[in-house]
Amino acid sequence: MHAKAGERLVVHSNREGAPGRDAEILEARGEDGAPPYLVRWSDDGHESLVFPGPDAEVVHEDHPQGS
């Protein structure tokens, strides 16, 4: 997984009917855009350091989600 500032991190819920979460990536702290990522969550504005799991994806600027 690789990302850069300004892209979105989307974490899908593993529970049926439960909403996922998304965040703006503020900074990629790993080498060459690798995790961990400093993110700002869209639902509450909280900033946190995230090591994304297999239920997460980066939505790149040049490939909007769903296309």
C-alpha positions in Angstrom: 0.0 0.0 0.0 1.3 3.4 -1.0 -0.2 6.9 -0.6 0.6 10.6 -0.5 -0.8 13.6 1.3 -4.2 14.6 0.0 -5.4 11.1 -0.9 -8.1 9.3 1.0 -7.9 6.2 3.2 -11.1 4.2 3.2 -11.6 1.5 5.9 -14.5 -0.9 5.1 -16.6 -2.3 7.9 -16.4 -6.1 8.5 -19.9 -6.1 10.1 -22.9 -6.2 7.9 -24.8 -2.9 7.9 -22.1 -1.1 9.7 -20.6 2.0 8.0 -17.0 2.2 7.1 -14.7 5.2 7.8 -12.7 7.4 5.6 -9.9 9.9 6.3 -7.7 12.4 4.5 -4.1 11.3 4.5 -2.0 14.1 5.9 1.4 12.4 5.8 2.9 9.1 4.8 5.6 8.3 7.3 6.9 5.1 5.8 9.4 4.9 3.0 8.2 5.7 -0.5 4.6 6.4 0.7 4.2 3.3 2.8 2.4 3.2 6.2 2.0 4.4 8.8 -0.2 7.3 7.7 -1.1 10.4 9.7 -4.8 10.9 8.9 -7.7 13.2 9.7 -11.0 11.2 10.0 -13.9 12.7 8.2 -16.5 11.8 10.7 -15.0 13.5 13.7 -11.9 15.5 12.6 -9.7 13.5 14.9 -6.1 13.0 13.7 -4.3 9.7 14.3 -1.5 7.5 13.1 -2.8 4.5 11.2 -1.3 1.2 10.1 -4.0 0.1 7.7 -5.2 -3.5 7.7 -6.5 -5.7 4.9 -10.0 -4.0 5.1 -8.5 -0.6 4.0 -7.7 0.9 0.6 -6.2 4.1 -0.6 -8.2 6.1 -3.0 -5.7 7.8 -5.3 -6.3 11.2 -6.8 -6.1 9.9 -10.4 -8.5 7.0 -9.6 -11.6 8.1 -7.8 -13.4 5.5 -5.7 -15.9 3.5 -7.8 -14.2 3.9 -11.1 
